[in-house]
């Protein structure tokens, strides 16, 4: 029984570690590192902004207008990769391209986001590649801010993704995530950028397998090359897709969790980082526990029930009751009406349930390479 008790305590510590202990460690490390220690990189001559889209006729016009407005001027080309679109995305995009020569529309067979990115990189010329999603809006100076960060010595820089509603299910989480990324970025060890928008120098881009999560695998590959990955909190990006649908959020997080598991487990990054203990520390502290957060929750509940005792049984019962209550409240939460309780409920259920479902997907061979 003592072994079970030790496992229970250790699992609880692992569960809270990436949210409480690891950020404190990052604060300490950042205080010990002077600013501007990365050196400088060559100035950017030409930018290629790549947008991958699959059946985005609802968002493509607004997205392309935003990309043109937020461009880095004449030194930027914009490429929309239509990944096997079966709706009106291609037609809408080509009509816009006729008026804007810096925009190129690539209509390719269905291949998935990572493969579509690889294809676009091969057929473009920019010395800096900016990737963004079709359902995001870039701030007017977002691209310029990313370029400025690259010129301070980073090989890759992530943008700060925000959401419109303050009570969106994951708004609080994403604010905390931005703070964590800012600390990692100061150290040059950002473990994963947000796929909604990031920039990378062409010489540091790595062609990836279609099954991996590109916004996680690419930064890891860059770090393994001895280069630095940063975060630009001033480079704002806003989601324009609906965030209030419980099923949609669950499906999105389930796909992301599954691809993160595939990236971490099949990419062999833990083993490959053994020769870089400093980077291994950040990888294990950040992505590994959070990718399996649902599994950790389930293990904590099971161990608490095995240990018994009225205190632990009360804790287990409390977790179970709160979980069920949140499961019932989660789908009812609507932006602008749910408040903090509904948002927290939705987020709690979505993250834990998505992680468990993603593990099941991973075990049965699902890879979500085509979103």
C-alpha positions as CSV (number, residue, x, y, z in Angstrom):
1,X,0.0,0.0,0.0
2,X,3.0,2.3,0.6
3,X,4.0,1.9,-3.0
4,X,0.5,3.0,-4.1
5,X,0.6,6.0,-1.9
6,X,4.0,7.0,-3.3
7,X,2.6,6.6,-6.8
8,X,-0.4,8.7,-5.9
9,X,1.8,11.6,-4.6
10,X,4.2,11.4,-7.6
11,X,1.3,11.4,-10.1
12,X,-0.2,14.4,-8.4
13,X,3.1,16.2,-8.6
14,X,3.5,15.4,-12.2
15,X,0.0,16.6,-12.9
16,X,0.6,20.1,-11.3
17,X,4.3,20.4,-12.3
18,X,4.0,21.9,-15.7
19,X,1.5,24.5,-14.4
20,X,3.0,25.5,-11.1
21,X,6.6,24.3,-10.6
22,X,8.0,24.5,-14.1
23,X,7.0,28.2,-14.6
24,X,8.7,29.0,-11.4
25,X,11.9,27.3,-12.6
26,X,11.6,29.3,-15.9
27,X,11.4,32.6,-13.9
28,X,14.6,31.7,-12.1
29,X,16.4,30.8,-15.3
30,X,15.3,33.9,-17.1
31,X,16.6,36.1,-14.2
32,X,20.0,34.5,-14.6
33,X,20.2,35.0,-18.3
34,X,21.0,38.5,-19.7
35,X,18.9,39.9,-22.5
36,X,20.3,40.1,-26.0
37,X,22.6,37.2,-25.6
38,X,21.5,35.5,-28.9
39,X,23.5,37.7,-31.2
40,X,22.1,38.9,-34.5
41,X,21.0,37.3,-37.8
42,X,21.0,38.7,-41.3
43,X,18.2,41.0,-42.2
44,X,15.2,39.6,-44.0
45,X,15.2,40.2,-47.8
46,X,12.0,38.4,-48.8
47,X,9.0,36.8,-47.0
48,X,6.8,34.0,-48.1
49,X,3.5,33.8,-46.2
50,X,2.0,30.3,-46.5
51,X,-1.6,29.6,-45.7
52,X,-3.0,26.0,-45.9
53,X,-6.7,25.6,-46.3
54,X,-9.2,22.8,-46.7
55,X,-12.8,23.8,-47.5
56,X,-12.5,27.3,-46.0
57,X,-14.9,29.2,-48.2
58,X,-16.4,30.8,-45.1
59,X,-13.1,32.3,-44.1
60,X,-10.9,32.5,-47.1
61,X,-11.9,36.0,-48.4
62,X,-11.5,37.6,-45.0
63,X,-8.2,35.7,-44.4
64,X,-6.6,36.7,-47.7
65,X,-7.7,40.4,-47.3
66,X,-6.1,40.3,-43.9
67,X,-2.9,38.7,-45.1
68,X,-2.5,41.3,-47.9
69,X,-3.2,44.1,-45.4
70,X,-0.8,42.7,-42.8
71,X,2.0,41.9,-45.4
72,X,5.6,43.1,-45.1
73,X,5.2,45.2,-48.2
74,X,6.6,44.4,-51.7
75,X,9.1,42.0,-50.2
76,X,6.3,39.5,-49.3
77,X,4.6,36.9,-51.4
78,X,1.4,35.2,-50.2
79,X,0.7,31.6,-51.1
80,X,-2.6,29.9,-50.4
81,X,-2.4,26.1,-50.6
82,X,-5.9,24.6,-51.2
83,X,-5.5,21.1,-49.9
84,X,-8.1,19.1,-51.8
85,X,-10.8,21.7,-51.4
86,X,-14.3,20.5,-52.6
87,X,-16.2,23.8,-51.9
88,X,-15.7,27.3,-53.3
89,X,-12.4,28.0,-51.6
90,X,-10.3,27.8,-54.8
91,X,-12.7,30.0,-56.9
92,X,-12.9,32.7,-54.2
93,X,-9.2,32.8,-53.8
94,X,-8.4,33.0,-57.5
95,X,-10.8,35.9,-57.9
96,X,-8.8,37.8,-55.3
97,X,-5.5,36.7,-56.8
98,X,-6.4,38.4,-60.1
99,X,-6.4,41.7,-58.2
100,X,-3.3,41.1,-56.1
101,X,-0.2,39.8,-58.0
102,X,1.6,39.0,-54.7
103,X,-1.0,36.3,-54.1
104,X,-0.6,32.8,-55.5
105,X,-3.2,30.0,-55.3
106,X,-2.0,26.4,-55.3
107,X,-4.7,23.8,-55.8
108,X,-3.2,20.5,-54.7
109,X,-4.7,17.0,-54.1
110,X,-5.7,16.2,-50.5
111,X,-2.4,15.6,-48.5
112,X,-2.8,17.1,-45.1
113,X,-1.4,20.3,-43.5
114,X,2.2,19.2,-43.0
115,X,2.6,17.8,-46.5
116,X,0.9,20.9,-48.0
117,X,3.4,23.1,-46.1
118,X,6.3,21.0,-47.5
119,X,4.9,21.4,-51.0
120,X,4.5,25.2,-50.7
121,X,8.0,25.7,-49.3
122,X,9.5,23.8,-52.3
123,X,7.8,26.1,-54.8
124,X,8.5,29.5,-53.1
125,X,11.6,31.7,-52.7
126,X,11.3,33.7,-49.5
127,X,14.2,33.5,-47.1
128,X,11.7,33.7,-44.2
129,X,8.6,31.5,-44.1
130,X,5.5,32.7,-42.2
131,X,2.8,30.1,-41.7
132,X,-0.7,30.9,-40.6
133,X,-4.1,29.2,-40.5
134,X,-7.0,30.0,-42.7
135,X,-9.3,30.8,-39.7
136,X,-7.0,33.4,-38.1
137,X,-6.6,37.2,-38.4
138,X,-3.1,38.7,-38.1
139,X,-2.6,42.1,-36.5
140,X,-1.4,44.8,-38.9
141,X,2.2,44.6,-37.5
142,X,2.3,40.9,-36.7
143,X,4.6,39.9,-39.6
144,X,7.0,42.8,-39.0
145,X,7.3,41.9,-35.3
146,X,8.0,38.3,-36.2
147,X,10.7,39.4,-38.6
148,X,12.2,41.7,-36.0
149,X,12.5,38.8,-33.6
150,X,14.1,36.7,-36.2
151,X,16.7,39.4,-36.8
152,X,17.7,39.2,-33.2
153,X,19.0,35.7,-33.6
154,X,16.1,33.3,-33.4
155,X,15.6,30.6,-36.1
156,X,11.9,30.3,-35.4
157,X,9.4,32.6,-33.6
158,X,5.9,31.9,-32.5
159,X,3.1,34.5,-32.4
160,X,0.7,35.2,-29.6
161,X,-2.7,33.7,-30.4
162,X,-5.7,35.2,-28.7
163,X,-9.5,34.6,-28.7
164,X,-12.3,37.1,-28.9
165,X,-14.5,36.1,-26.0
166,X,-13.1,36.5,-22.5
167,X,-15.1,33.6,-21.2
168,X,-14.2,31.3,-24.1
169,X,-13.5,27.8,-22.7
170,X,-9.7,28.1,-23.1
171,X,-9.2,31.9,-22.8
172,X,-7.7,31.7,-19.3
173,X,-5.5,28.7,-20.3
174,X,-4.2,30.5,-23.4
175,X,-3.3,33.6,-21.3
176,X,-1.3,31.4,-19.0
177,X,0.2,29.6,-22.0
178,X,1.4,32.9,-23.5
179,X,3.2,33.7,-20.2
180,X,4.9,30.3,-20.3
181,X,5.9,30.7,-23.9
182,X,7.3,34.2,-23.2
183,X,9.6,32.7,-20.5
184,X,10.7,29.8,-22.8
185,X,11.2,32.3,-25.6
186,X,13.5,34.5,-23.5
187,X,15.7,31.4,-23.0
188,X,15.4,30.5,-26.7
189,X,13.9,27.1,-25.9
190,X,10.3,27.4,-26.9
191,X,8.9,23.8,-27.0
192,X,6.3,24.1,-29.8
193,X,4.8,27.2,-31.4
194,X,1.1,27.7,-32.1
195,X,0.2,26.5,-35.5
196,X,-2.1,29.6,-36.0
197,X,1.0,31.7,-36.9
198,X,4.8,31.4,-36.7
199,X,7.8,32.3,-38.7
200,X,11.0,30.4,-39.5
201,X,14.1,31.1,-41.6
202,X,14.2,29.0,-44.8
203,X,17.5,27.4,-44.0
204,X,16.1,26.2,-40.6
205,X,12.9,24.7,-42.1
206,X,12.8,20.9,-42.0
207,X,10.5,18.8,-44.2
208,X,8.3,16.7,-41.9
209,X,6.2,13.6,-42.2
210,X,2.5,14.3,-42.8
211,X,1.5,12.5,-39.6
212,X,3.4,14.7,-37.1
213,X,2.3,18.0,-35.6
214,X,4.4,20.5,-37.6
215,X,4.2,23.3,-35.0
216,X,5.7,20.9,-32.4
217,X,8.1,18.9,-34.5
218,X,9.6,21.8,-36.4
219,X,10.7,23.7,-33.3
220,X,12.1,20.5,-31.8
221,X,14.1,19.8,-35.0
222,X,15.4,23.4,-34.9
223,X,16.4,23.1,-31.2
224,X,18.3,19.8,-32.0
225,X,20.3,21.7,-34.6
226,X,21.5,24.0,-31.9
227,X,19.4,27.0,-33.0
228,X,17.0,29.0,-30.8
229,X,13.2,29.2,-30.9
230,X,11.5,32.3,-29.5
231,X,8.1,33.9,-28.8
232,X,6.9,37.4,-29.7
233,X,4.0,38.3,-27.3
234,X,3.4,41.6,-29.2
235,X,2.7,39.7,-32.5
236,X,-1.1,39.2,-32.0
237,X,-3.2,36.7,-33.9
238,X,-6.9,36.2,-33.4
239,X,-9.0,33.1,-34.1
240,X,-12.0,33.9,-36.3
241,X,-13.7,30.5,-36.1
242,X,-16.4,29.6,-33.6
243,X,-15.0,28.6,-30.2
244,X,-18.3,27.9,-28.3
245,X,-19.2,24.5,-29.7
246,X,-18.3,21.8,-27.2
247,X,-18.1,19.0,-29.8
248,X,-16.0,21.1,-32.2
249,X,-13.5,22.1,-29.4
250,X,-13.4,18.4,-28.2
251,X,-12.7,17.2,-31.7
252,X,-10.0,19.9,-32.3
253,X,-8.2,19.1,-29.1
254,X,-8.5,15.4,-29.6
255,X,-6.8,15.7,-33.0
256,X,-4.0,18.0,-31.6
257,X,-3.4,15.7,-28.6
258,X,-3.2,12.6,-30.9
259,X,-0.7,14.3,-33.3
260,X,1.3,15.5,-30.3
261,X,1.5,12.0,-29.0
262,X,2.6,10.7,-32.4
263,X,5.2,13.4,-32.7
264,X,6.7,12.7,-29.3
265,X,6.5,8.9,-29.3
266,X,7.3,8.1,-32.9
267,X,9.6,11.0,-33.5
268,X,11.9,9.6,-30.7
269,X,12.5,13.1,-29.4
270,X,13.1,12.1,-25.8
271,X,15.9,9.7,-26.9
272,X,17.3,12.3,-29.4
273,X,17.4,14.9,-26.7
274,X,19.4,12.7,-24.3
275,X,22.6,14.4,-25.6
276,X,21.1,17.8,-24.9
277,X,20.0,17.5,-21.2
278,X,19.1,21.1,-20.9
279,X,16.6,20.8,-23.8
280,X,15.4,17.4,-22.5
281,X,14.5,19.1,-19.3
282,X,12.2,21.6,-21.0
283,X,10.7,18.9,-23.3
284,X,9.8,16.6,-20.4
285,X,8.7,19.5,-18.2
286,X,6.4,21.0,-20.7
287,X,4.9,18.8,-23.5
288,X,5.2,15.3,-22.1
289,X,2.9,15.7,-19.0
290,X,0.5,18.0,-20.7
291,X,0.0,15.7,-23.7
292,X,-1.1,12.9,-21.3
293,X,-3.1,15.1,-18.9
294,X,-6.2,13.0,-19.2
295,X,-4.4,9.8,-18.5
296,X,-2.8,11.4,-15.4
297,X,-6.2,12.4,-14.1
298,X,-7.6,8.9,-14.5
299,X,-4.5,7.4,-12.7
300,X,-4.9,9.8,-9.8
301,X,-8.6,8.9,-9.5
302,X,-7.9,5.1,-9.6
303,X,-5.0,5.3,-7.1
304,X,-7.1,7.4,-4.7
305,X,-9.8,4.8,-4.7
306,X,-7.3,2.0,-4.2
307,X,-5.7,3.7,-1.2
308,X,-9.0,4.1,0.6
309,X,-9.4,5.9,3.8
310,X,-12.2,8.5,4.3
311,X,-10.0,11.4,3.3
312,X,-8.9,10.0,0.0
313,X,-12.3,8.5,-0.7
314,X,-13.7,12.0,-0.2
315,X,-11.2,13.4,-2.5
316,X,-12.0,10.8,-5.2
317,X,-15.7,11.4,-4.7
318,X,-15.2,15.1,-5.0
319,X,-13.3,14.7,-8.3
320,X,-15.9,12.4,-9.7
321,X,-18.8,14.6,-8.7
322,X,-17.1,17.8,-10.0
323,X,-16.2,16.0,-13.2
324,X,-19.8,14.8,-13.8
325,X,-21.1,18.3,-13.0
326,X,-18.7,19.9,-15.4
327,X,-19.5,17.3,-18.1
328,X,-23.1,18.3,-17.8
329,X,-22.3,22.0,-17.7
330,X,-19.7,22.0,-20.4
331,X,-21.9,21.5,-23.5
332,X,-24.3,24.1,-22.2
333,X,-21.6,26.8,-21.9
334,X,-22.0,29.5,-24.6
335,X,-19.7,32.5,-25.2
336,X,-20.9,35.7,-23.6
337,X,-23.4,33.8,-21.3
338,X,-21.6,31.0,-19.6
339,X,-19.4,33.0,-17.3
340,X,-16.3,31.8,-15.6
341,X,-17.9,28.6,-14.2
342,X,-19.1,27.5,-17.6
343,X,-15.8,28.3,-19.3
344,X,-13.8,26.4,-16.6
345,X,-16.2,23.5,-16.8
346,X,-16.0,23.3,-20.6
347,X,-12.2,23.6,-20.5
348,X,-11.7,20.9,-17.8
349,X,-13.9,18.4,-19.6
350,X,-12.5,19.1,-23.0
351,X,-8.9,18.9,-22.2
352,X,-9.1,15.7,-20.0
353,X,-11.6,13.9,-22.2
354,X,-9.7,14.9,-25.4
355,X,-6.4,13.6,-24.0
356,X,-8.0,10.2,-23.2
357,X,-9.7,9.9,-26.5
358,X,-6.4,10.9,-28.3
359,X,-4.6,8.1,-26.5
360,X,-7.2,5.6,-27.7
361,X,-6.8,7.1,-31.2
362,X,-3.0,6.7,-31.0
363,X,-3.3,3.1,-29.8
364,X,-5.5,2.2,-32.8
365,X,-3.3,3.9,-35.3
366,X,-5.2,7.1,-36.1
367,X,-2.9,9.9,-37.1
368,X,-5.2,12.8,-38.2
369,X,-2.7,13.7,-40.9
370,X,-5.6,15.1,-43.0
371,X,-7.6,17.6,-40.8
